[in-house]
Amino acid sequence: MARPTTIDEYLAGFSGEKRELLARLRQLAGDAVPDATEAIKWGNPAWVHPSGTILFVFSGHAKHVNFAFTPSTREAFAADLTDFETGKGTVKLRYGQPVPEALLRRMIAHRVREHEDDGVLWM
């Protein structure tokens, strides 16, 4: 299968609860940062600030979605993420589990602020 060039193509590569979660995260991202542009970066959905800086990316996998922020954003919410598997800048969201929408919205808002106010770029 060819690498997706749009988020619609990306989502078409998934079915059932996987596609539902990815579509829900896309909607959440669009609502949280309406000025950002959707793009495919490294084969995955990304949201790009009007300045051209990537704000965050997510990727679907067999058992989870990785929602990737900057390490500084992930670290700022470490106390809120104790119930989730995390990586350097990622939060693992398992299929079939409740989506922490309020937390993700706060993390997205933090990421936008750290870019706009502090000049934090993508990794």
CYANA upper distance limits for C-alpha pairs under 8 A (distance plus 0.5 A):
  3 ARG  CA     43 GLY  CA      6.89
  4 PRO  CA      9 GLU  CA      5.76
  4 PRO  CA     10 TYR  CA      5.77
  4 PRO  CA     40 ILE  CA      7.97
  4 PRO  CA     43 GLY  CA      6.94
  5 THR  CA      9 GLU  CA      7.16
  5 THR  CA     10 TYR  CA      8.04
  5 THR  CA     40 ILE  CA      6.61
  5 THR  CA     43 GLY  CA      8.18
  6 THR  CA     10 TYR  CA      6.81
  6 THR  CA     39 ALA  CA      7.14
  6 THR  CA     40 ILE  CA      6.58
  6 THR  CA     45 PRO  CA      8.40
  7 ILE  CA     11 LEU  CA      6.59
  7 ILE  CA     38 GLU  CA      7.92
  7 ILE  CA     39 ALA  CA      7.48
  7 ILE  CA     40 ILE  CA      7.12
  7 ILE  CA     44 ASN  CA      8.29
  7 ILE  CA     45 PRO  CA      6.29
  8 ASP  CA     12 ALA  CA      6.69
  9 GLU  CA     13 GLY  CA      7.29
 10 TYR  CA     14 PHE  CA      8.15
 10 TYR  CA     44 ASN  CA      7.72
 10 TYR  CA     45 PRO  CA      7.94
 11 LEU  CA     19 ARG  CA      6.45
 11 LEU  CA     22 LEU  CA      7.49
 11 LEU  CA     23 ALA  CA      7.71
 12 ALA  CA     19 ARG  CA      8.10
 14 PHE  CA     18 LYS  CA      6.49
 14 PHE  CA     19 ARG  CA      5.52
 15 SER  CA     19 ARG  CA      5.38
 15 SER  CA     20 GLU  CA      8.10
 16 GLY  CA     20 GLU  CA      6.76
 17 GLU  CA     21 LEU  CA      6.53
 17 GLU  CA     95 TYR  CA      7.23
 17 GLU  CA     96 GLY  CA      7.73
 18 LYS  CA     22 LEU  CA      6.78
 18 LYS  CA     60 GLY  CA      7.82
 18 LYS  CA     95 TYR  CA      7.05
 19 ARG  CA     23 ALA  CA      6.46
 20 GLU  CA     24 ARG  CA      6.56
 21 LEU  CA     25 LEU  CA      6.68
 21 LEU  CA     95 TYR  CA      7.69
 22 LEU  CA     26 ARG  CA      6.66
 22 LEU  CA     60 GLY  CA      7.66
 22 LEU  CA     65 VAL  CA      8.12
 23 ALA  CA     27 GLN  CA      6.73
 24 ARG  CA     28 LEU  CA      6.68
 25 LEU  CA     29 ALA  CA      6.52
 26 ARG  CA     30 GLY  CA      6.63
 27 GLN  CA     31 ASP  CA      6.61
 28 LEU  CA     32 ALA  CA      6.54
 28 LEU  CA    101 GLU  CA      7.99
 28 LEU  CA    105 ARG  CA      8.05
 29 ALA  CA     33 VAL  CA      6.52
 29 ALA  CA     34 PRO  CA      8.34
 29 ALA  CA     47 TRP  CA      8.24
 29 ALA  CA    105 ARG  CA      8.39
 29 ALA  CA    108 ILE  CA      8.32
 30 GLY  CA     34 PRO  CA      5.65
 30 GLY  CA     36 ALA  CA      8.10
 32 ALA  CA    105 ARG  CA      6.80
 32 ALA  CA    108 ILE  CA      7.50
 32 ALA  CA    109 ALA  CA      7.85
 33 VAL  CA    108 ILE  CA      8.31
 35 ASP  CA     49 HIS  CA      7.60
 35 ASP  CA     50 PRO  CA      7.29
 36 ALA  CA     47 TRP  CA      6.27
 36 ALA  CA     48 VAL  CA      5.68
 36 ALA  CA     49 HIS  CA      5.24
 36 ALA  CA     50 PRO  CA      6.44
 37 THR  CA     47 TRP  CA      6.03
 37 THR  CA     48 VAL  CA      5.56
 37 THR  CA     49 HIS  CA      7.13
 37 THR  CA     50 PRO  CA      7.67
 38 GLU  CA     45 PRO  CA      7.47
 38 GLU  CA     46 ALA  CA      6.33
 38 GLU  CA     47 TRP  CA      5.32
 38 GLU  CA     48 VAL  CA      6.90
 39 ALA  CA     45 PRO  CA      6.40
 39 ALA  CA     46 ALA  CA      5.69
 39 ALA  CA     47 TRP  CA      6.70
 39 ALA  CA     48 VAL  CA      7.57
 40 ILE  CA     44 ASN  CA      5.63
 40 ILE  CA     45 PRO  CA      5.28
 40 ILE  CA     46 ALA  CA      6.20
 41 LYS  CA     45 PRO  CA      6.92
 41 LYS  CA     46 ALA  CA      6.51
 41 LYS  CA     57 VAL  CA      8.34
 44 ASN  CA     57 VAL  CA      7.27
 44 ASN  CA     58 PHE  CA      6.89
 44 ASN  CA     59 SER  CA      6.10
 45 PRO  CA     57 VAL  CA      6.16
 45 PRO  CA     58 PHE  CA      6.29
 45 PRO  CA     59 SER  CA      7.35
 46 ALA  CA     54 ILE  CA      7.34
 46 ALA  CA     55 LEU  CA      7.93
 46 ALA  CA     56 PHE  CA      6.27
 46 ALA  CA     57 VAL  CA      4.69
 46 ALA  CA     58 PHE  CA      7.13
 47 TRP  CA     54 ILE  CA      6.43
 47 TRP  CA     55 LEU  CA      6.13
 47 TRP  CA     56 PHE  CA      6.21
 47 TRP  CA     57 VAL  CA      6.98
 48 VAL  CA     52 GLY  CA      6.35
 48 VAL  CA     53 THR  CA      6.05
 48 VAL  CA     54 ILE  CA      4.81
 48 VAL  CA     55 LEU  CA      6.04
 48 VAL  CA     56 PHE  CA      8.06
 49 HIS  CA     53 THR  CA      5.81
 49 HIS  CA     54 ILE  CA      6.61
 49 HIS  CA     55 LEU  CA      6.71
 49 HIS  CA    112 VAL  CA      8.48
 53 THR  CA    121 LEU  CA      6.61
 53 THR  CA    122 TRP  CA      6.83
 54 ILE  CA    121 LEU  CA      7.89
 54 ILE  CA    122 TRP  CA      6.16
 55 LEU  CA     69 PHE  CA      7.39
 55 LEU  CA     70 THR  CA      8.44
 55 LEU  CA    108 ILE  CA      8.42
 55 LEU  CA    111 ARG  CA      7.02
 55 LEU  CA    112 VAL  CA      7.28
 55 LEU  CA    115 HIS  CA      8.42
 55 LEU  CA    122 TRP  CA      7.34
 56 PHE  CA     67 PHE  CA      7.88
 56 PHE  CA     68 ALA  CA      6.08
 56 PHE  CA     69 PHE  CA      5.35
 56 PHE  CA     70 THR  CA      7.92
 56 PHE  CA    108 ILE  CA      8.41
 57 VAL  CA     67 PHE  CA      6.59
 57 VAL  CA     68 ALA  CA      5.64
 57 VAL  CA     69 PHE  CA      7.36
 58 PHE  CA     65 VAL  CA      7.23
 58 PHE  CA     66 ASN  CA      5.91
 58 PHE  CA     67 PHE  CA      4.84
 58 PHE  CA     68 ALA  CA      6.23
 59 SER  CA     65 VAL  CA      5.98
 59 SER  CA     66 ASN  CA      5.76
 59 SER  CA     67 PHE  CA      7.20
 60 GLY  CA     64 HIS  CA      6.83
 60 GLY  CA     65 VAL  CA      4.95
 60 GLY  CA     66 ASN  CA      7.08
 61 HIS  CA     65 VAL  CA      6.22
 61 HIS  CA     66 ASN  CA      8.18
 63 LYS  CA     94 ARG  CA      6.57
 63 LYS  CA     95 TYR  CA      6.71
 64 HIS  CA     92 LYS  CA      6.76
 64 HIS  CA     93 LEU  CA      5.83
 64 HIS  CA     94 ARG  CA      4.66
 64 HIS  CA     95 TYR  CA      5.95
 65 VAL  CA     92 LYS  CA      6.29
 65 VAL  CA     93 LEU  CA      5.60
 65 VAL  CA     94 ARG  CA      6.89
 65 VAL  CA     95 TYR  CA      7.99
 66 ASN  CA     90 THR  CA      6.57
 66 ASN  CA     91 VAL  CA      6.19
 66 ASN  CA     92 LYS  CA      5.20
 66 ASN  CA     93 LEU  CA      6.78
 67 PHE  CA     90 THR  CA      5.93
 67 PHE  CA     91 VAL  CA      5.73
 67 PHE  CA     92 LYS  CA      6.95
 67 PHE  CA     93 LEU  CA      7.91
 68 ALA  CA     89 GLY  CA      6.02
 68 ALA  CA     90 THR  CA      4.71
 68 ALA  CA     91 VAL  CA      6.98
 69 PHE  CA     73 THR  CA      6.63
 69 PHE  CA     74 ARG  CA      6.90
 69 PHE  CA     89 GLY  CA      5.61
 69 PHE  CA     90 THR  CA      6.51
 69 PHE  CA    111 ARG  CA      7.79
 70 THR  CA     74 ARG  CA      6.95
 70 THR  CA     88 LYS  CA      8.48
 70 THR  CA     89 GLY  CA      5.51
 70 THR  CA     90 THR  CA      8.39
 70 THR  CA    111 ARG  CA      8.03
 70 THR  CA    122 TRP  CA      6.93
 70 THR  CA    123 MET  CA      6.66
 71 PRO  CA     75 GLU  CA      6.50
 71 PRO  CA     88 LYS  CA      5.88
 71 PRO  CA     89 GLY  CA      4.45
 71 PRO  CA     90 THR  CA      8.12
 71 PRO  CA    123 MET  CA      8.33
 72 SER  CA     76 ALA  CA      6.61
 72 SER  CA     89 GLY  CA      7.85
 73 THR  CA     77 PHE  CA      7.25
 73 THR  CA     89 GLY  CA      7.72
 73 THR  CA    107 MET  CA      7.12
 73 THR  CA    110 HIS  CA      7.20
 73 THR  CA    111 ARG  CA      6.43
 74 ARG  CA     78 ALA  CA      6.82
 74 ARG  CA     88 LYS  CA      7.97
 74 ARG  CA     89 GLY  CA      5.75
 74 ARG  CA     90 THR  CA      7.23
 74 ARG  CA     91 VAL  CA      8.18
 74 ARG  CA    107 MET  CA      8.21
 75 GLU  CA     89 GLY  CA      8.20
 77 PHE  CA     81 LEU  CA      6.80
 77 PHE  CA    107 MET  CA      7.85
 78 ALA  CA     82 THR  CA      7.17
 80 ASP  CA    103 LEU  CA      8.27
 81 LEU  CA     85 GLU  CA      8.25
 81 LEU  CA     86 THR  CA      8.12
 81 LEU  CA     91 VAL  CA      8.39
 84 PHE  CA     91 VAL  CA      7.19
 84 PHE  CA     92 LYS  CA      6.87
 84 PHE  CA     93 LEU  CA      7.88
 85 GLU  CA     91 VAL  CA      6.69
 85 GLU  CA     92 LYS  CA      5.91
 86 THR  CA     90 THR  CA      5.83
 86 THR  CA     91 VAL  CA      5.06
 86 THR  CA     92 LYS  CA      6.42
 87 GLY  CA     91 VAL  CA      7.09
 93 LEU  CA     97 GLN  CA      7.95
 93 LEU  CA     99 VAL  CA      7.77
100 PRO  CA    104 LEU  CA      6.66
101 GLU  CA    105 ARG  CA      6.58
102 ALA  CA    106 ARG  CA      6.81
103 LEU  CA    107 MET  CA      6.68
104 LEU  CA    108 ILE  CA      6.55
105 ARG  CA    109 ALA  CA      6.63
106 ARG  CA    110 HIS  CA      6.61
107 MET  CA    111 ARG  CA      6.61
108 ILE  CA    112 VAL  CA      6.77
109 ALA  CA    113 ARG  CA      6.72
110 HIS  CA    114 GLU  CA      6.53
111 ARG  CA    115 HIS  CA      6.77
112 VAL  CA    116 GLU  CA      6.57
113 ARG  CA    117 ASP  CA      5.97
113 ARG  CA    118 ASP  CA      7.83
114 GLU  CA    118 ASP  CA      5.49
114 GLU  CA    119 GLY  CA      6.93
114 GLU  CA    120 VAL  CA      6.18
115 HIS  CA    119 GLY  CA      5.04
115 HIS  CA    120 VAL  CA      4.98
115 HIS  CA    121 LEU  CA      6.68
116 GLU  CA    120 VAL  CA      8.17
